[in-house]
Amino acid sequence: MDRVEGLTRGGRPAHGANALPSPYVSGDLYDLVLGAYTEDIAFYVEHARAADGPALELGCGTGRVLLPTIEAGVDIEGIEIAPAMLERLARSAAERGLAVRAARGDMRRFARPRRFALVTIPFNAFVHNLTPEDQIATLSCCREHLLPGGRLVFDVMYPNVGMLADDDGVPVLELEVPHPETGLPVQLWDTRTQDPVAQTQHSLIEIRELDAAGAAAARHHFETTLRWVHRAEMELLLRIAGFARWSLAGDFDGEPLTDDSVVMVVTAWRE
């Protein structure tokens, strides 16, 4: 499945009298559309298994990554800001017979009683931070919660030339998945508007549940805004947050970051 730019675990709802709801007001609908995304799970589970100590996942959502990590025998807990996502996580954990530790919190200013060998922010969630101040606060809070020698690992969308050249205001069919109960198509459409100066992308998202004739039997509308980060900017943010060593890759296999990369995978160590 290709990476979905509008409805990943990043982004912040727009504000105002006519604002649409956030995509994260329904954990069930979120799982219906993105529950089948697995491209990053093995990567994060392997990092958690290799960590010499407990792990923490920020933006754990409905448990798409967190639950497989628990099943792998890792001592891990999660933090999530959206109540509906946490509710879905609790139900999914119960269905799988898992004990899950997850608390509601903000990645910019969370506080846990212990320190961790690994902190992760999967699935583009870091782009929830729409200002440099929020970005630095998140990175600093992560570093504060790392044990000496511990690692912060996260991925973000990368502003490659193709993405920046996309036409604004054009609905794009991002993905289509079968409904797990009916087998009928469920589509995610994204209409994006970019601001290259602010480095933000605003998405109007429509999820369509189709009937047997291919017509939309149900439509769900959301909006969200995210902020992308360039390579040099990411390195500066890490340095300001107190990290002295990091690596940046262009995919989950460790390939170099290039102009064509669609994702930037960040690993930073606390000395």
Backbone torsions as a table, in degrees:
resi	resn	phi	psi	omega
1	MET	NA	132.7	177.6
2	ASP	-69.1	156.4	179.0
3	ARG	-68.1	134.7	-179.8
4	VAL	-96.6	119.1	-171.1
5	GLU	-80.2	-29.2	-174.5
6	GLY	-91.1	-38.3	-172.8
7	LEU	-117.8	59.7	167.6
8	THR	-100.7	-167.9	-177.4
9	ARG	-80.1	14.6	175.2
10	GLY	-105.0	176.5	174.5
11	GLY	101.6	154.0	-177.9
12	ARG	-132.6	138.6	-179.0
13	PRO	-65.2	150.7	175.0
14	ALA	-71.1	162.1	-179.4
15	HIS	-119.7	158.0	179.4
16	GLY	129.5	167.9	-173.7
17	ALA	-61.8	-33.1	-175.7
18	ASN	-103.9	14.9	-177.1
19	ALA	-67.1	139.8	173.1
20	LEU	-79.3	162.3	-179.8
21	PRO	-70.0	162.3	174.9
22	SER	-69.3	151.3	175.0
23	PRO	-63.4	-11.9	-172.9
24	TYR	-100.8	18.8	177.4
25	VAL	-83.7	-8.7	178.8
26	SER	-136.3	104.9	176.8
27	GLY	-65.5	-33.8	180.0
28	ASP	-65.0	-45.5	-179.2
29	LEU	-68.1	-38.1	177.1
30	TYR	-59.8	-47.2	179.1
31	ASP	-65.3	-35.4	179.7
32	LEU	-59.1	-38.5	-176.1
33	VAL	-88.7	-43.7	-170.2
34	LEU	-113.3	1.7	-178.4
35	GLY	-63.1	-22.0	-177.7
36	ALA	-88.1	-3.0	179.8
37	TYR	-73.3	119.4	-174.4
38	THR	-126.8	0.6	-170.2
39	GLU	-61.6	-24.9	-176.9
40	ASP	-104.2	-6.8	-171.9
41	ILE	-63.7	-50.2	-178.6
42	ALA	-59.3	-37.7	179.3
43	PHE	-60.1	-50.6	-176.7
44	TYR	-73.1	-36.3	177.2
45	VAL	-63.4	-42.7	-179.9
46	GLU	-64.0	-41.9	176.4
47	HIS	-61.6	-40.6	-179.8
48	ALA	-67.7	-40.1	178.6
49	ARG	-66.2	-33.2	-177.6
50	ALA	-81.9	-14.5	-178.6
51	ALA	-67.7	138.4	-179.7
52	ASP	-91.5	65.1	-178.8
53	GLY	149.5	-173.2	-177.0
54	PRO	-69.9	160.5	-178.4
55	ALA	-125.9	156.6	178.3
56	LEU	-134.5	130.8	176.3
57	GLU	-111.2	122.7	176.1
58	LEU	-92.6	142.8	-176.5
59	GLY	65.9	44.6	-173.3
60	CYS	-70.9	-14.8	173.5
61	GLY	56.8	-131.6	-177.8
62	THR	-90.6	4.5	175.6
63	GLY	96.1	17.1	-177.6
64	ARG	-55.4	-40.1	177.2
65	VAL	-99.6	-38.0	-175.1
66	LEU	-61.5	-45.4	-175.8
67	LEU	-65.8	-45.3	174.2
68	PRO	-60.6	-31.1	178.4
69	THR	-68.7	-41.1	175.1
70	ILE	-62.6	-42.4	179.4
71	GLU	-62.6	-25.0	177.5
72	ALA	-80.6	1.5	176.4
73	GLY	87.6	17.0	-177.6
74	VAL	-86.1	140.6	171.9
75	ASP	-80.6	97.1	-174.5
76	ILE	-138.7	147.6	172.7
77	GLU	-131.7	166.4	-175.0
78	GLY	-130.0	159.7	173.9
79	ILE	-131.7	135.8	-177.6
80	GLU	-147.3	138.7	-176.2
81	ILE	-89.1	-22.3	-173.3
82	ALA	-95.4	117.9	-178.4
83	PRO	-58.1	-38.6	-178.0
84	ALA	-64.0	-33.5	178.3
85	MET	-69.5	-40.4	178.3
86	LEU	-65.7	-36.9	178.0
87	GLU	-63.8	-43.9	177.9
88	ARG	-65.0	-39.5	177.4
89	LEU	-58.6	-45.5	-179.4
90	ALA	-62.0	-41.3	179.1
91	ARG	-66.7	-42.8	-179.3
92	SER	-64.7	-39.8	178.3
93	ALA	-63.2	-42.6	179.5
94	ALA	-63.6	-40.1	179.0
95	GLU	-63.2	-29.9	-179.2
96	ARG	-96.3	3.2	178.7
97	GLY	67.9	33.7	-177.0
98	LEU	-110.8	144.3	171.4
99	ALA	-92.6	121.0	-176.5
100	VAL	-119.2	140.2	175.1
101	ARG	-112.3	108.7	-180.0
102	ALA	-144.9	136.9	-177.6
103	ALA	-126.2	154.6	175.2
104	ARG	-77.6	133.2	-179.6
105	GLY	-172.4	166.9	-178.1
106	ASP	-105.8	128.3	-177.1
107	MET	-63.0	-18.4	-179.3
108	ARG	-79.5	-20.9	-174.0
109	ARG	-155.6	52.9	176.8
110	PHE	-89.9	162.2	178.1
111	ALA	-144.6	122.3	176.8
112	ARG	-119.8	149.4	-175.7
113	PRO	-72.8	-16.2	179.9
114	ARG	-121.9	168.9	177.8
115	ARG	-106.5	160.5	-167.8
116	PHE	-126.0	149.1	174.3
117	ALA	-78.3	-22.8	-178.9
118	LEU	-145.7	133.6	169.1
119	VAL	-121.8	131.2	179.3
120	THR	-123.7	153.4	174.1
121	ILE	-135.5	82.3	-174.5
122	PRO	-75.4	167.7	163.7
123	PHE	57.3	44.2	170.0
124	ASN	73.1	10.2	-172.9
125	ALA	-65.9	-24.7	-178.9
126	PHE	-60.1	-28.3	-178.3
127	VAL	-71.9	-0.2	168.5
128	HIS	-59.6	-25.7	-179.5
129	ASN	-80.0	114.7	-172.6
130	LEU	-98.1	-0.8	178.2
131	THR	-135.3	156.5	174.9
132	PRO	-58.5	-34.4	179.4
133	GLU	-62.8	-42.5	177.9
134	ASP	-66.9	-39.6	179.2
135	GLN	-61.9	-46.2	-179.8
136	ILE	-66.1	-39.7	178.7
137	ALA	-61.1	-42.5	178.9
138	THR	-63.8	-49.2	-179.1
139	LEU	-63.3	-39.4	179.6
140	SER	-66.4	-40.7	179.2
141	CYS	-66.0	-39.2	176.8
142	CYS	-62.0	-46.9	-179.4
143	ARG	-61.3	-40.4	-180.0
144	GLU	-60.8	-30.1	-176.8
145	HIS	-92.3	2.1	178.1
146	LEU	-90.3	141.7	169.2
147	LEU	-70.1	157.2	173.8
148	PRO	-54.9	130.2	-176.3
149	GLY	85.0	-4.6	-179.6
150	GLY	-72.5	163.6	-175.2
151	ARG	-121.2	143.9	167.6
152	LEU	-106.0	127.5	-179.4
153	VAL	-130.7	128.6	177.8
154	PHE	-156.6	164.1	178.0
155	ASP	-129.1	148.0	178.2
156	VAL	-138.5	154.5	172.1
157	MET	-59.9	144.6	179.9
158	TYR	-111.2	132.3	-175.6
159	PRO	-77.6	74.0	178.8
160	ASN	-75.5	171.1	-175.4
161	VAL	-60.5	-40.4	-179.3
162	GLY	-62.0	-42.0	179.7
163	MET	-64.6	-44.4	-177.2
164	LEU	-69.0	-20.0	-179.6
165	ALA	-90.6	-2.3	180.0
166	ASP	-60.6	144.1	176.1
167	ASP	-73.5	137.0	177.1
168	ASP	-75.1	148.2	170.5
169	GLY	74.8	15.1	-179.4
170	VAL	-107.0	119.2	178.3
171	PRO	-62.8	132.0	-179.4
172	VAL	-122.7	130.1	174.4
173	LEU	-77.5	103.4	-175.9
174	GLU	-76.7	-41.2	180.0
175	LEU	-161.4	161.5	174.5
176	GLU	-139.6	126.7	-178.8
177	VAL	-129.6	153.8	175.9
178	PRO	-77.6	140.2	174.7
179	HIS	-64.7	131.4	-174.5
180	PRO	-64.5	-20.4	-179.2
181	GLU	-98.9	-41.2	-175.1
182	THR	-100.9	-21.2	-174.3
183	GLY	77.9	-3.6	-180.0
184	LEU	-76.1	153.6	-175.2
185	PRO	-67.1	143.0	169.3
186	VAL	-123.9	124.6	-174.9
187	GLN	-113.6	147.6	172.5
188	LEU	-117.2	117.4	177.0
189	TRP	-107.9	138.7	-178.5
190	ASP	-130.4	126.0	175.0
191	THR	-112.0	109.9	-170.4
192	ARG	-105.9	147.2	171.7
193	THR	-131.5	125.4	-175.8
194	GLN	-107.7	146.2	173.3
195	ASP	-121.0	97.1	-175.3
196	PRO	-62.7	-27.6	-179.7
197	VAL	-74.1	-48.4	178.2
198	ALA	-77.5	-12.4	-177.2
199	GLN	61.4	41.3	-179.2
200	THR	-121.2	153.9	174.8
201	GLN	-128.8	123.3	176.4
202	HIS	-101.3	131.2	-177.5
203	SER	-121.2	128.4	166.6
204	LEU	-97.3	116.5	-171.1
205	ILE	-110.8	133.0	174.1
206	GLU	-126.3	125.5	174.1
207	ILE	-105.4	121.8	-178.3
208	ARG	-110.6	127.2	171.0
209	GLU	-99.5	113.5	-174.4
210	LEU	-89.4	152.7	175.2
211	ASP	-95.1	-175.9	-176.0
212	ALA	-63.7	-23.5	179.5
213	ALA	-88.7	-2.0	-179.7
214	GLY	88.7	5.1	177.0
215	ALA	-89.0	156.7	-179.4
216	ALA	-76.9	109.8	177.2
217	ALA	-80.9	-26.3	178.0
218	ALA	-150.3	142.7	177.7
219	ARG	-128.5	137.3	179.4
220	HIS	-126.6	128.1	-174.2
221	HIS	-116.7	136.3	-179.4
222	PHE	-142.9	169.1	169.5
223	GLU	-146.7	153.2	-178.5
224	THR	-156.8	156.5	177.2
225	THR	-128.0	139.3	177.3
226	LEU	-134.4	163.8	-179.4
227	ARG	-125.3	125.0	179.8
228	TRP	-88.1	164.8	-175.6
229	VAL	-132.5	130.8	175.3
230	HIS	-83.3	164.3	-175.1
231	ARG	-58.6	-53.4	-177.1
232	ALA	-62.1	-36.6	178.2
233	GLU	-65.3	-41.9	178.7
234	MET	-61.4	-42.7	179.4
235	GLU	-62.8	-39.3	178.3
236	LEU	-66.3	-42.7	178.5
237	LEU	-60.1	-43.6	179.2
238	LEU	-62.4	-42.9	-179.9
239	ARG	-64.1	-43.5	179.3
240	ILE	-63.3	-34.4	-179.7
241	ALA	-75.8	-5.3	174.6
242	GLY	106.5	0.4	177.6
243	PHE	-80.3	139.9	179.4
244	ALA	-110.6	-13.5	-178.0
245	ARG	-141.7	134.1	-179.8
246	TRP	-157.4	166.8	172.6
247	SER	-139.1	148.5	180.0
248	LEU	-125.3	130.7	-179.8
249	ALA	-124.2	164.0	-177.5
250	GLY	-99.4	0.1	173.7
251	ASP	-165.7	-178.0	-176.1
252	PHE	-79.3	-5.8	176.5
253	ASP	-95.6	2.0	177.1
254	GLY	87.3	11.7	178.1
255	GLU	-66.1	151.7	-177.9
256	PRO	-60.2	150.7	174.2
257	LEU	-75.8	127.5	-179.2
258	THR	-131.5	177.8	178.4
259	ASP	-64.1	-21.1	-178.6
260	ASP	-95.3	-3.6	-178.5
261	SER	-63.4	142.5	176.4
262	VAL	-104.2	-9.6	179.8
263	VAL	-140.6	145.7	172.6
264	MET	-116.3	120.4	-179.3
265	VAL	-102.8	121.9	-172.9
266	VAL	-110.4	131.6	170.1
267	THR	-125.6	126.3	-179.9
268	ALA	-132.4	139.2	-176.4
269	TRP	-109.4	142.6	170.0
270	ARG	-92.2	119.1	-178.3
271	GLU	-74.0	NA	NA
